Amino acid sequence: MTATTEPVRTLPVPDLSPAALAAVTAEVATYAAEHDRSGAVPLPGLEAVHRAGLLTATVGTAHGGPGLGPRDAARILTAVGQGDASVALIVANTLNAHAAQAERPHWPAEAYDDLLRRSLDGPAPVNAIRAEPELGAPARGGLPTTTARRTDDGWELSGHKAYATGGTALAYHVVWAVADEPDGDPERPRVGHVLVPADAEGITWIETWDHLGLRASNTHDVVYDRVRVPAASFVEIPRGADGVYRDPAAASGPGSLGHAALYVGVARAARAAFVDFASTRVPAALGRPIATTERIQAVAGEVDVLVVQAETLLHGALLRLEAGDTSIVPELSGIKVAIARSVVAAVQTAVAALGNPALSRHGSLERHLRDVLCVRVHPPQEDTALLAAGRRVLGV
């Protein structure tokens, strides 16, 4: 398989100054409530991220991109997540895909060049589409029932996938499948990802997503009915030295912290909403803003400490990775859990202090609460992370 080695185009270098990121946050936030209510694909938010050059920030320099690393990606995702968590989730998946290609080129040249061309024309999100209705999350083990059948000139993809974030906004699907080959080993088939352009024939969306949070992420089911792709479109995931297939999504890395970063943005948004309400709410019996009371000041301090804790964990871990400290790698799952606990606690604390106004859909705090709870579903999930950490420290 050949991969792009010479840039065929130049992609924009994004401005990551605090002011520029704040402007993106503000524009994305403009549409967040509307899309949360309708569940529509959040195209205006994606277009804002695209115009700022953020959607291709992790495209490698070898491919004409800026080649930004995990810490910059985390800053982007926190800023976008502060505006709209649904948009940020789609962006996170896209940045992860480009970062993986930059680190280890594996897309065929024609497909990746096509993706980059689409990225110049407008938002071109990518997602690894892996879960299935019967299997559930692949990080829990098992193999997909989705199959890529070998043909004379390529592959024919068929199967039903669940939780395909991005929906019809996607430019490419990276579909987890088992190879069905005439000369393959039926007892130990090859497993990999099939790179599928979103406009290929045979793709049908089923609008199943009706979720508590991330309502505009369009994480619907998708069916592939004999979708034909070229031979180079199947990218095998190698088995281990012992011949056992292990799902790469079950392992922690900078990408999993990228997902956590967007929820740091949600916690920031909740903190800002709390401050705004406390500064403008003047009960008749009090005669002054509730922000002037010690109780609310203490709550604001608690929320702030939790947000700062999450941000420090996130960037501290990424700084250590950036410095080449590989000793932290086994701890990344636990760090993701700690970040998740901090951001959920921050939003819940703000909501609990304000009572009914925080739960009203006339404000944004109830949306931030619903969105932040979704941090727990991203792998590695808490139970598996704690089990792994326990076995590591106990040496068993």
Phi, psi and omega in degrees: 000135178259146177235158180299128178242340178241135179302133177257356179194165179246125179263154185293147172268117186284152174273113181256021176296153179307321181293318181293317179294323178296325178294320177295315178306312183296318181291317179297320181296335181304325186256356191297312183296319180299314182285332174298321180286319185274333186075008181292156175302127186279060184301318179301320178294317178296322179294323177296317178295319179296314181300329179279358180076015186276334185288341179242022185297332183262006174298132185294154179297330178296340180253012179087012180260176181284340176066037181289149185266188185300323181293318177294321177299320179296320178297319178298313185291326176295318180295315180290320178298329177293333178274313181197113183296327180295315176298317183297325179295318178296320179294319180301315180297322180291313179299322178297319180297315179293321179296320179295321178293323179293322182285319181217093182303124182219347175287143170297146186306316184297318182291316182291322176298322177296318178299317180292325176297316178297327181291335175284326184283335183171186178301131180229073182292153178230147175213141171279112185260109195232318185295156178225153183305319182275321184285322187082212182286127183295337179297343179277356179108165180100169179243153182287155171270347175295132184237147171249106183271130181290133176240179181297328185238011180168227182225154176236113187263132177218138178160173182237120181247154178241161175055049181269078184304136179111330177051223185288355176282344184294144173265326178221144172253134174249098196259123179284126186207162174259137180280133175250101187235142181303323182256016182277166178269109183295337179279336181216070184290158174289145179237141180189192178247138178255125181272116188235121173294140187295339181265014177292150179287144176102007179258127179231131178265140175242117187281083182262345189283110176219074197256162175295313182238174180050043190294334180266008182285348178053052181272061186275174169280154177218140181245134176249119183245092178055048178284123185264132178222160181295165184300324183286356185282349176267118180249109185289143170261111185296148172282164178289174180300335179274004179083003182266136176277129177236129184291122180296337180291343180281347181266143179278155177188183179304329180297320179292328175287335175298319176296318178299326183299325183293329180282337168299322176297321178297318179295322175299316180297321178294320177299316180296320179294321178298314180298317181297315181294315183295330182280340184248346181278117181237093178296144182301321182290336182267318178077010178205163182300143180295344177296343181274356181269148181295326181300310181292324178297320178293320177297316178300321177295320178296315178299315181297316179300319180293320178293315179298321178300314180297315180296321181292318175300314182299304186283333174296316179295317182291326176296319178295319176296318180299327180277000178088014180278092183283350181295341182278346186305314179295343183267354187296324179298316179294324178295319177299319178298316181295320176298315180300316180298320182293315184289323177296315180296322180299312182290318179297324179296316179297316181294315183298324183290331185263343176068223186307315181303329181285339181263000180277142178283000173285343178244181184260346186297322180295327175292318178297323178296314180297318182292317186293332179297338181287349179301332186287341186275345183282134179289151355285135182279164193302315184296317180289325178294317180292322177298314180296318180295318179298316179295325181293313184287332178275346181070032181240000000 
